[in-house]
């Protein structure tokens, strides 16, 4: 009987030790993982015309990687839309980022045709264009100008709502 109790105690100690090691390894892996760079995305509310923010963590670019890669990931997050159901999508869901690149201080963004056809749950095209530029300016200080294209056609963004931001 004592042998059985001793074996149970040994098994309990081994199990507890194994769980402790697993916990320590998990915590170390959690804190060593790069969650990316913090970015703030601005969306228009469904309830009023105000802008609200959401925070996303997006891989930051390194010196080996071009700025275009980080901006592309950021714009794809913006096109996915807000997490909250109380905010409007910037562009119509399904809008694709066809291309995006940075030359000198200028970002060139080419969107699919879906961007031109807003619905009741998206910002109108003018506001959406301004929001895209505003989001880029706030998150990438090194970009001084944004040129927007839809299916390869240059779109001139007139800042009608800029004072509301």
C-alpha positions, 0 to 999 in steps of 0.5 A: 500500500505504501508503494502505491502511495509513493508512486502516486506522490512521485507521479503527482510531483512529475505531473506538477513539474511538467505543467510548471515547465509547460507554463514557463515555456508558454509565457516565455514564447508569448513575451518573445513573440513580436506582435507588430507595430501599433497602428491606429485606424480611423473609421466613421461612425454609423451613428454620427459623422465623428471619427473613431479609432481602432488599434491594430498591430501590424508587422513593422518594416525593417531596414531589409524590407521596403516601406511599401510592404508595411503600408500595403499590410496597413491598407489591407487592414483598413480595407478589411474594415472596423471590428466594431459593428458601429463603425462604417467600412471605409470602402465597400467590402470586397474592395481590393488593393490592386497595387501600392508602392512608395516612391520618394515621399509619395504613396501610390494606391490603386484600388479595385472598381468596388471602391466607387460604389458605396453602400449605406454602411460605408463612407461615401467615396469622397469621405472614404478617399479622405479617410484613406489619406488621413489614415496614411498620414497619421500612421506613416509620417515619412509619406508626404503625399498620396496619389489614389487610383481606381483601376489605374485611373487617377482620382483627385482627392478634394479635402472637403471634410478635413476640418471635421478631422 
